[in-house]
């Protein structure tokens, strides 16, 4: 029997979006496709089919830019022009690869490179190319050279051991320059501004800080479980847990950043903040938009630039507005809880922060903190109903260690290895970010007989790394027991000397590793352990959950679903205070 998690083949329905315009195929949406169309290889591999491939790409590009009712002479002229561009492109790439010994990979199309093949399910395309070209290969998006890393050893060699070379960021036009206005700890180059923002954020995200506000995470996890109980009418009604998980994560970050929280799902800030986070993820993934890689598009009006400018304005209005509210309270002598904004307002002159600096710092803080943890809780809720045996084993462990008269706490985590295994396995199987935030090489670097040129973008292909059978036997099976003897936190596992022993790569690597790992791990443990303590989570037979589809282009979350969350013993309502 195939595991519900297994998803080597994705629905052709969405793959069609990327291939229809290119190949003019009429696809049957009831079929499935495992891998993307073939692209030409770099000359280092095989040039025997170049003429055939050129004809394919000429037809493809013509299909994109020409109307079928145009005259034959016009189409012929266009084919000649497109063919000429293609030949020039191949010659350019051939010289680039041959002269510099850059790792091989797909050439892609003229002008846009491999971009059209990465607009939907990019993780499957990159996984296919990793199997074809190896664990380190190159591709181009527009004028930008990328190196795709699909192996833990190589990832550590480049991003940890040689972090001095690969710890910067490319100043992407949309993310860095437009949305974050040259600021933001996830987007700025490795410079003094980044160090300053990282230091401020880390002050509120390190282990000591997390210990100081664990009571906040504890409270919001309890509210989450209580709301799931109430909205689901004690298991009698189906419920979509997704908005509740989103609000839980949002409240944690609002408390840490601004000293406030929302009191219900209907609070206007809930929908607004979650929408901003999703919009940011859809605009700014490593391969989300072509504007970053075709400079001409940056100088003419286009949809993505307009979208980025609006998102910048919305972020400054929303989170800048919350900063102003805290500032007014402080000026009026009102009590303001210790929080990120209180700190940056008190040190604004010392740190030389202007208003936009503060608004973007808080925006990055909120987006990063909300999207990851909420998505993991959502994937857990979508996945676990298919595994009643795993739930049963988790319930037995909770009853043995915690009992039924109280909720699990942080102190219980070390004694709940199976719960920890479930969480790690969800993070392995459903990393919200299959493509890590891109690193940027600041100098030429020779590695394993290849050259990674200066100004190359280096991206972790975590989908392939998380499904590597050398590290994870039966990689498409959901098996929490694979982590049963792993007592490390993910923040500790990231520092293991043997990269092949690391639990997963969800938080990135090297000097740019996610500074919020400590808070994310604690938040997720409290939420998931308490959901398992309180509920038996059951799939609705008439509403099967599709784990192959997902929402989002960069940050991934399940498509909307409903389940029943049935209290599993008679102490649940008493312990929750209902």
WOGI-V310741 format. One record per backbone hydrogen bond with DSSP energy under -0.5 kcal/mol. NH is the residue of the N-H (numbers start at 1). CO is the residue of the C=O. E is the energy in kcal/mol with one decimal. If there is no record, write none. Layout:
# WOGI-V310741
{{NH | CO | E} {NH | CO | E}}
This chain:
# WOGI-V310741
{{6 | 3 | -1.2} {10 | 33 | -1.1} {12 | 31 | -1.2} {14 | 11 | -0.9} {15 | 11 | -1.0} {16 | 12 | -2.5} {17 | 14 | -0.9} {18 | 14 | -0.7} {18 | 15 | -1.1} {19 | 15 | -1.5} {20 | 16 | -3.0} {23 | 19 | -3.4} {24 | 19 | -0.6} {24 | 20 | -2.2} {27 | 25 | -0.7} {29 | 27 | -0.7} {31 | 28 | -1.9} {33 | 10 | -1.2} {42 | 105 | -1.1} {45 | 42 | -2.5} {46 | 42 | -1.1} {50 | 47 | -1.6} {53 | 49 | -3.0} {54 | 50 | -2.8} {55 | 51 | -2.0} {56 | 52 | -1.9} {57 | 53 | -2.9} {58 | 54 | -2.6} {59 | 55 | -2.2} {60 | 56 | -2.3} {61 | 57 | -3.1} {62 | 58 | -2.4} {63 | 59 | -2.3} {64 | 60 | -1.5} {65 | 61 | -2.2} {66 | 62 | -2.5} {70 | 67 | -1.9} {75 | 71 | -2.3} {76 | 72 | -2.6} {77 | 73 | -2.3} {78 | 74 | -2.5} {79 | 75 | -2.5} {80 | 76 | -2.1} {81 | 77 | -2.4} {82 | 78 | -3.0} {83 | 79 | -2.8} {84 | 80 | -2.3} {85 | 81 | -2.4} {86 | 82 | -2.4} {87 | 83 | -2.4} {88 | 84 | -2.5} {89 | 85 | -2.5} {90 | 86 | -2.7} {91 | 87 | -2.5} {92 | 88 | -2.4} {93 | 89 | -2.7} {94 | 90 | -2.9} {95 | 91 | -2.3} {96 | 92 | -2.2} {97 | 93 | -2.9} {98 | 94 | -2.7} {99 | 95 | -2.4} {100 | 96 | -1.4} {101 | 97 | -1.8} {102 | 97 | -0.7} {107 | 40 | -2.7} {109 | 113 | -2.4} {112 | 110 | -3.0} {113 | 109 | -2.0} {114 | 140 | -3.2} {115 | 112 | -1.5} {117 | 114 | -1.5} {118 | 115 | -2.3} {124 | 121 | -1.1} {125 | 121 | -1.4} {126 | 122 | -2.8} {127 | 123 | -2.0} {128 | 124 | -2.3} {129 | 125 | -2.3} {130 | 126 | -2.2} {131 | 127 | -1.9} {132 | 128 | -1.3} {133 | 129 | -3.8} {134 | 129 | -0.5} {134 | 130 | -1.7} {137 | 148 | -1.6} {138 | 104 | -1.9} {139 | 146 | -1.7} {141 | 144 | -2.1} {142 | 112 | -1.1} {142 | 140 | -0.5} {143 | 293 | -2.6} {144 | 141 | -2.2} {146 | 139 | -3.0} {147 | 457 | -2.8} {148 | 137 | -3.1} {149 | 147 | -0.6} {149 | 459 | -2.8} {150 | 135 | -3.1} {150 | 148 | -0.5} {155 | 151 | -2.5} {156 | 152 | -2.4} {157 | 153 | -2.5} {158 | 154 | -2.6} {159 | 155 | -2.6} {160 | 156 | -1.9} {161 | 156 | -2.5} {162 | 157 | -1.1} {163 | 160 | -1.6} {165 | 162 | -1.7} {166 | 162 | -1.6} {168 | 440 | -1.1} {172 | 170 | -2.2} {176 | 172 | -0.9} {177 | 172 | -2.1} {178 | 173 | -1.6} {179 | 174 | -3.0} {180 | 175 | -2.1} {182 | 176 | -4.0} {183 | 176 | -0.5} {183 | 180 | -1.7} {187 | 184 | -1.2} {188 | 184 | -2.0} {191 | 189 | -1.7} {195 | 191 | -2.4} {196 | 192 | -2.5} {197 | 193 | -2.3} {198 | 194 | -3.1} {199 | 195 | -2.4} {200 | 196 | -2.0} {201 | 197 | -2.5} {202 | 198 | -2.9} {203 | 199 | -1.5} {204 | 200 | -0.7} {204 | 201 | -1.3} {205 | 202 | -0.9} {206 | 202 | -1.8} {210 | 206 | -2.6} {211 | 207 | -2.4} {212 | 208 | -1.3} {213 | 209 | -1.1} {213 | 210 | -0.6} {214 | 211 | -0.8} {216 | 213 | -1.0} {217 | 213 | -1.4} {218 | 214 | -2.8} {219 | 215 | -2.2} {220 | 216 | -2.5} {221 | 217 | -1.9} {222 | 218 | -1.7} {223 | 219 | -2.4} {224 | 220 | -2.3} {225 | 221 | -2.0} {226 | 222 | -2.6} {227 | 223 | -2.7} {228 | 224 | -2.3} {229 | 225 | -2.0} {230 | 226 | -2.5} {231 | 227 | -3.3} {232 | 228 | -1.4} {233 | 230 | -1.5} {234 | 229 | -2.9} {236 | 232 | -0.5} {236 | 233 | -1.7} {237 | 232 | -2.4} {239 | 563 | -2.7} {241 | 239 | -0.7} {245 | 241 | -2.3} {246 | 242 | -2.4} {247 | 243 | -2.2} {248 | 244 | -2.2} {249 | 245 | -2.3} {250 | 246 | -2.4} {251 | 247 | -3.0} {252 | 248 | -1.9} {253 | 249 | -2.0} {254 | 250 | -2.9} {255 | 251 | -2.3} {256 | 252 | -2.0} {257 | 253 | -2.8} {258 | 254 | -2.9} {259 | 254 | -1.0} {259 | 255 | -0.9} {260 | 254 | -1.2} {267 | 264 | -1.4} {270 | 267 | -1.7} {271 | 267 | -0.8} {272 | 268 | -1.9} {273 | 269 | -2.7} {274 | 270 | -2.3} {275 | 271 | -2.0} {276 | 272 | -2.3} {277 | 273 | -2.2} {278 | 274 | -2.1} {279 | 275 | -2.6} {280 | 276 | -2.4} {281 | 277 | -2.1} {282 | 278 | -2.3} {283 | 279 | -1.6} {284 | 280 | -1.7} {285 | 281 | -0.7} {288 | 285 | -1.7} {292 | 289 | -0.5} {293 | 290 | -1.6} {294 | 290 | -1.2} {295 | 293 | -0.5} {297 | 294 | -1.7} {298 | 294 | -0.5} {298 | 295 | -1.4} {299 | 296 | -1.6} {300 | 297 | -0.6} {306 | 302 | -2.1} {307 | 303 | -2.5} {308 | 304 | -2.5} {309 | 305 | -2.4} {310 | 306 | -2.1} {311 | 307 | -2.2} {312 | 308 | -2.3} {313 | 309 | -2.2} {314 | 310 | -2.6} {315 | 311 | -2.6} {316 | 312 | -2.5} {317 | 313 | -2.5} {318 | 314 | -2.6} {319 | 315 | -2.4} {320 | 315 | -0.8} {320 | 316 | -1.1} {321 | 317 | -1.0} {322 | 318 | -1.4} {323 | 319 | -1.8} {324 | 320 | -2.1} {325 | 321 | -1.8} {326 | 322 | -1.9} {327 | 323 | -2.6} {328 | 324 | -2.4} {329 | 325 | -1.9} {330 | 326 | -2.3} {331 | 327 | -2.3} {332 | 328 | -1.9} {333 | 330 | -1.1} {334 | 329 | -2.5} {340 | 256 | -2.4} {341 | 257 | -2.7} {343 | 339 | -1.9} {344 | 340 | -2.4} {345 | 341 | -2.4} {346 | 342 | -1.9} {347 | 343 | -1.6} {348 | 345 | -0.7} {351 | 347 | -2.9} {352 | 348 | -0.7} {352 | 349 | -0.6} {353 | 348 | -2.4} {358 | 354 | -2.0} {359 | 355 | -2.7} {360 | 356 | -2.8} {361 | 357 | -2.5} {362 | 358 | -2.3} {363 | 359 | -2.0} {364 | 360 | -2.8} {365 | 361 | -2.0} {366 | 362 | -2.6} {367 | 363 | -2.9} {368 | 364 | -2.3} {369 | 365 | -1.7} {370 | 366 | -2.1} {371 | 367 | -2.1} {372 | 368 | -0.9} {373 | 369 | -0.5} {374 | 370 | -2.0} {375 | 371 | -1.9} {376 | 372 | -2.0} {377 | 373 | -2.2} {378 | 374 | -2.2} {379 | 375 | -2.9} {380 | 376 | -2.5} {381 | 377 | -2.2} {382 | 378 | -1.9} {383 | 379 | -2.3} {384 | 380 | -2.6} {385 | 381 | -0.5} {386 | 383 | -1.5} {387 | 384 | -2.1} {391 | 387 | -2.2} {392 | 388 | -2.5} {393 | 389 | -2.0} {394 | 390 | -2.2} {395 | 391 | -2.9} {396 | 392 | -2.2} {397 | 393 | -1.9} {398 | 394 | -2.4} {399 | 395 | -2.7} {400 | 396 | -2.0} {401 | 397 | -2.4} {402 | 398 | -2.6} {403 | 398 | -2.0} {412 | 409 | -1.4} {413 | 409 | -0.5} {413 | 410 | -1.3} {415 | 412 | -1.8} {416 | 413 | -1.9} {420 | 416 | -2.3} {421 | 417 | -2.1} {422 | 418 | -2.3} {423 | 419 | -2.1} {424 | 420 | -2.5} {425 | 421 | -2.3} {426 | 422 | -2.3} {427 | 423 | -2.3} {428 | 424 | -1.9} {429 | 425 | -2.9} {430 | 426 | -2.9} {431 | 428 | -0.6} {436 | 434 | -0.6} {436 | 460 | -2.1} {439 | 458 | -3.1} {440 | 168 | -1.3} {441 | 456 | -2.8} {442 | 165 | -1.9} {445 | 452 | -2.0} {447 | 450 | -2.9} {450 | 447 | -2.0} {451 | 101 | -1.5} {452 | 445 | -3.3} {452 | 450 | -0.5} {453 | 451 | -0.7} {455 | 441 | -2.6} {456 | 453 | -1.0} {457 | 145 | -2.2} {458 | 439 | -2.3} {459 | 147 | -2.5} {461 | 149 | -3.3} {462 | 434 | -1.8} {462 | 460 | -1.2} {463 | 434 | -0.8} {465 | 461 | -1.6} {466 | 462 | -2.9} {467 | 463 | -0.8} {467 | 464 | -0.6} {468 | 465 | -1.0} {469 | 467 | -0.7} {471 | 468 | -1.2} {472 | 468 | -3.1} {477 | 474 | -2.0} {479 | 477 | -0.9} {482 | 479 | -1.9} {483 | 480 | -2.1} {484 | 481 | -1.5} {486 | 483 | -2.2} {487 | 485 | -0.9} {492 | 489 | -0.7} {493 | 489 | -2.9} {494 | 490 | -1.8} {495 | 492 | -1.6} {496 | 493 | -1.7} {499 | 497 | -0.8} {501 | 498 | -1.9} {502 | 499 | -1.2} {508 | 505 | -1.6} {511 | 159 | -0.7} {512 | 509 | -0.7} {513 | 510 | -1.7} {514 | 507 | -2.6} {517 | 514 | -1.1} {520 | 516 | -2.5} {521 | 517 | -2.7} {522 | 518 | -1.9} {523 | 519 | -2.6} {524 | 520 | -2.6} {525 | 521 | -2.4} {526 | 522 | -2.3} {527 | 523 | -2.1} {528 | 524 | -2.7} {529 | 525 | -2.5} {530 | 526 | -1.4} {531 | 527 | -1.9} {532 | 528 | -2.4} {533 | 529 | -2.0} {534 | 530 | -2.0} {535 | 531 | -2.6} {536 | 566 | -2.7} {537 | 535 | -0.6} {538 | 536 | -0.6} {538 | 564 | -3.0} {540 | 562 | -0.6} {541 | 539 | -0.6} {543 | 540 | -2.4} {546 | 544 | -0.5} {547 | 545 | -0.9} {551 | 557 | -3.3} {556 | 432 | -2.2} {556 | 554 | -0.5} {557 | 551 | -1.7} {563 | 239 | -2.3} {564 | 538 | -2.7} {566 | 536 | -2.6} {566 | 564 | -0.7} {567 | 565 | -0.5} {568 | 534 | -2.0} {572 | 569 | -1.2} {575 | 571 | -2.6} {576 | 572 | -2.2} {577 | 573 | -0.6} {577 | 574 | -0.9} {578 | 573 | -3.0}}
